[in-house]
Amino acid sequence: MADRLAGVGSSAELLRLRLSEDRAALGSAGCEWTNLDFVEDQYRTEPPALDDLETAFRTEIPRCGLLFAPAAIGGHPDHKLIRDLALRLALEGWRVELYADIPYTVRYGWPAWVTGIEVGPHLNVEAYWADFLNEITERDYRITVRRHDLGEKSSDEKLQAMLMYATQFQQLNSGIVNRLRNPAIRRYELSWEVS
């Protein structure tokens, strides 16, 4: 489905384009990158074993100062896999921070305590997050939320970086809904420190 939504002829073509986008976006940010040899959810019949994922990850990244991983709000299967790997590593003393994976986290926008904009009495954004975050806390992890206000300049730079992912941007932006272009959405980020 992602191939057709992105307007490309095949999954192989989409994969080539996405890898090229990764190299360009990460390179422009001065980052190094490593791709592990696992198939994305939409193209596989079953997920990889967490042990296999951990082995491949540790081969490439034996240790790091701080590991950022998605919180898996929204339940994306690949995000859940990486989150579970990060939580496993947290048990071994790795510093782990889970980030609010946009656009899934902001399906209903941000709560007022993030943006300062009241959303009304009949929209409890955190109720949507609760089930996903409970998957973490029910395993006896403590999470401490951190709010990040990027400001206008960094928010604009973030938009330029997101636009480098041309094959995904319009889908994740929800077309004319403009979720990612919305300054009240892209200006903020949340993360949860795991302990």
N, C-alpha and C positions, 0 to 999 in steps of 0.2 A: 504494500500500500504506500509506504514512504516513497518508493521509486516513482510511482504515478503522481503522488502529490507534489513531488519536487520537479516533475516534468522531464524526467530522464528516461532513457530507454531500457535500462537494466539495473539490477542491483550492483553489478560489477562497476558500472559507470558511476553510480551514486557513491560507492565506496571510494573509488579513485578521487572523486571530487571532494568528498569529506576529508580524506587524508590530506589533500592539497590545502584545503581550508584550515585544517589544524596546523599544518606547518607554517602557513602564512600568518595566522592569528597569533600563535604562540611565539613565532619568531619576531613579530613586530613588538611583542611585549618583553622580548629579551629572555624568553624561557626556553629551556631544553625540554624535550619530550621523548617519551618512550611508548610505543604501542605494544601491547601484549597480544598474543595470537589467539584471541577468543572471538567467537561469532556473536554479533548483536542479537538481541532477543527476537527481533522480527524475522530473522533468517535461520533460527535454529529450532530444533524440535524439543530440546530439553536444555535446562541451564547447566553450566559446568558445575562440577563439585567444588564446594568452597575450598577444600584442601588443595585441589589443582590450581585454583585461582591464587591461593596464598603462596604456593610453591613458585609459580611464575612471577608473582609480584616480588617476592623476596629475592629471587634471582636478579631482578633488575634494580630493586631498591631495597638493599639489606637493612637500611635504617634511615630515618630522616628526622629532622628536628620537630616538625609539626606536619601531621597528615590531615589534609582536608578531604572530606568525602561527603557525598550527598546524604541528606537526612531521609530521603526517599518519601517525602510528602507527596502524595498522589499515587504512590505505589508502583512506579515504573520498575519493572523486573530487574533491569540492569543496575539501576540506582540502589535497589534493595541488596543486590549481591555485593556491591562495593561497600555499602554501609555496613553490612554484616562482617565483611572482611576487616574494615576499620575498627569495628567494635571488638572483634577478636584480638586485634593487635593492641587495642587499649588495655585489655586484660593483662598484656605482657609489658605494660608500662609505656607504650608509645603515647605521645601527646596527640590527641585526636580532637578535631573540631568538625562537626557536621554542619553543612551549609544548607540553607533553605533553597531547594532546587527550583529555580524559576524556569518556566512559567507555572509549573504545577502548584507551587506553594501559593501563588497569587491568583489562583482560579477565581477567588472572590475578592481580590485586592488585599491590602494590608489592613490590620486592625489600627484603630486610632492611635494607640500608644507607639506605633512605629512612625506614622506620618504626621500626627497631630491633626488629621482631618477626620472628623466624625463621620462614621459610615451609616448611622441610623440604628434604631433600637432593634430591628429585626434582621440583623446580619452579624452573627457571631463568627467571625473568620476563624478564631482559634478552635471552635467546635469542629470545624473541618480538619484542622491539624491534629486534633487530640488522638484519634485512632492511630495515626502514623507515629506520633511521638510516644504513645503508650507502648508500642511495640518495642521501644528502646528501654523505657523506664521499668516495664514489667520484667525485664531481664536483670534488674538490679543495677542498672547504670544510672548515675545522676547526670543530669544535663543542666547547664547554666546558659541561659540565652544571652546573646550579645547583639546589640543593635548597631548597625553601621550606616551612618549618613554620609554618602559619597560627596555631597555637595553638587553644585551645578556643573562645574568644569569636569570633574571625574565622572559624573553621570553621563555627560556628553561623550567623553572618551570611551566609556563602557558601551554606549550605543554604537560607536564606530567599530569597536571590537566585535560586537555581536553581528553587525552587518557583514563582517568578513565571512560569516557562515551562511553564505547565500542560499545553499540548498536546504537549510533548515529554518532560516529566519522567518519567512512568511508563515510557515506552519506554526512555529512556536509563538509568533506574534498574533496568532489567531486572525490572520487576514486583516480586514478593515477594522476589527476590534482594536488593533494597535496596542495590545497589552504591553509589549516590550518597549515600544516607543513612548509610552505614557511616562512623563517625567515623575509623576507621583509613585509610579511602580519602580522604575529603573534606578531612582536615586537612592533607594534603600536596599540593604541586604541584612539578613539575619543569619546567625550561626549559633550553634549550641556546643559549648565545651563539654567534653565527656569526662566523667571521673567515676 
